[in-house]
Amino acid sequence: MDLTASELSQIREDLHQIPELALHETRTHDYLLGKINAWQTPYMTIKAVPAVPTAILVHLAGTRGERTIGYRTDIDALPVTEKTGLPFASTIPGQMHACGHDVHMTIALGILQHFTQVQPEQNMVFFFQPAEENDYGGKRVFDAGAFSGMWRPDEFFGLHDNPQLPAGQIASRMGTLFAGTTEIHLTFTGVSGHAAFPQQANDALVAAAAFVMQVQTVVSRNVDPVRGGVVTIGDLHAGTIGNVIAGSAHLDGTIRAFRQTDIEMMQGRVRAIAEGVAATYGVTAGLQLIQGGYMPVENAPEQTRDLIDFMTADPATDFSDIAPAMTGEDFGFLLQQFPGTMVWLGVGDPQHTLHSDQMSPDEASLLPGVQALTRFLTHRMAE
Ligand SMILES: CC(=O)N[C@@H](CCC[C@H](N)C(=O)O)C(=O)O
């Protein structure tokens, strides 16, 4: 018997209560492993990844076993204080599944459980991946050599929830689905001093303010407007009190675009502006630009054409074609190594965006999500 809607809801609510940050997903790991172990079959093998201890890989040997189909879910949460008021809200202060990875894990477990009841035709590898929000867990596991031998998927599929779409709807597109991103971490260091004697200090706060304004020109003046891009500075800390000139200022932000060439051009402009501001204001700039595994999520032509054709023709699946989004995903790195497709799953909470402290996916999305992906993967294995 496949998992029922209420069993899927219970799993999602259990996971929702224990959100853990990137590379610290120990309780989540143990919960997932408990479920997977309960569904042991003679054709299942479970593998740990010592370099990334919260990762789990599960191999199901197929009856034909000529090819290997990969399915990936992320498992980490965000440093967000939940304000949903749900009876099963986060029990970990300051941490929340505000990006719906609890939904992603539930869907992956639902699909896995199905194929422990019905042996797949082809081999399958399920990847429970830590650190999607930060620290690029997919790349870390790949770099650790975890996808070699029987663990190497010929193709990889994955899903992300989308509160703006109706619960249970699947959406994707040919080509690029999500942007590539680069984290910006910048510290200006000057000389602090008394507010009354600015001539004897080098004000890092003024340099940071100038940087925030100048960096807006990257998108408005350097990026092709038809292709688009984003530079957001989301965090700025400088100084301690009103009558002391700030000796240092720290900024964090993100660069986003759909093409890797645009991302690299934008990285260069951000670096030039940071260096220019530092020279102008007599401070030093310590800049880190980290792309890690957040490459653009490029859906592969063959797998994606097949997925769209299958889901469009499947009367039980509500499928829609969708425009690309500036969200990032380190599944983009895995799709550079293995052909495959990422899809959105609608979770019907249009009042709230991903990363909102009130984001509350509709659990009516769980069963259709599991069933649509299970039907597609079954079809894919018969190809
Ligand atoms: C789907 C989603 O929300 N993903 C995150 C990925 C973050 C990448 C990295 N930490 C960065 O900020 O560049 C997103 O914020 O889009």
The ligand as an SDF file (V2000), in Angstrom:
LIG
                    3D

 16 15  0  0  0  0  0  0  0  0999 V2000
   14.7510   28.1830   -3.6080 C   0  0  0  0  0  0  0  0  0  0  0  0
   15.5370   29.1500   -2.8080 C   0  0  0  0  0  0  0  0  0  0  0  0
   14.9530   29.9980   -2.1560 O   0  0  0  0  0  0  0  0  0  0  0  0
   16.8740   29.0130   -2.8400 N   0  0  0  0  0  0  0  0  0  0  0  0
   17.7650   29.9350   -2.2130 C   0  0  0  0  0  0  0  0  0  0  0  0
   19.1840   29.5390   -2.5510 C   0  0  0  0  0  0  0  0  0  0  0  0
   20.2010   30.4260   -1.8810 C   0  0  0  0  0  0  0  0  0  0  0  0
   21.5240   30.4650   -2.5650 C   0  0  0  0  0  0  0  0  0  0  0  0
   22.5960   31.2450   -1.8340 C   0  0  0  0  0  0  0  0  0  0  0  0
   22.5590   31.1260   -0.4060 N   0  0  0  0  0  0  0  0  0  0  0  0
   22.4970   32.7180   -2.2210 C   0  0  0  0  0  0  0  0  0  0  0  0
   21.8490   33.5070   -1.5090 O   0  0  0  0  0  0  0  0  0  0  0  0
   23.0460   33.0770   -3.2340 O   0  0  0  0  0  0  0  0  0  0  0  0
   17.4920   31.3440   -2.7130 C   0  0  0  0  0  0  0  0  0  0  0  0
   17.7130   32.2870   -1.9370 O   0  0  0  0  0  0  0  0  0  0  0  0
   17.0490   31.5260   -3.8510 O   0  0  0  0  0  0  0  0  0  0  0  0
  1  2  1  0
  2  3  2  0
  2  4  1  0
  4  5  1  0
  5  6  1  0
  5 14  1  0
  6  7  1  0
  7  8  1  0
  8  9  1  0
  9 10  1  0
  9 11  1  0
 11 12  2  0
 11 13  1  0
 14 15  2  0
 14 16  1  0
M  END
$$$$
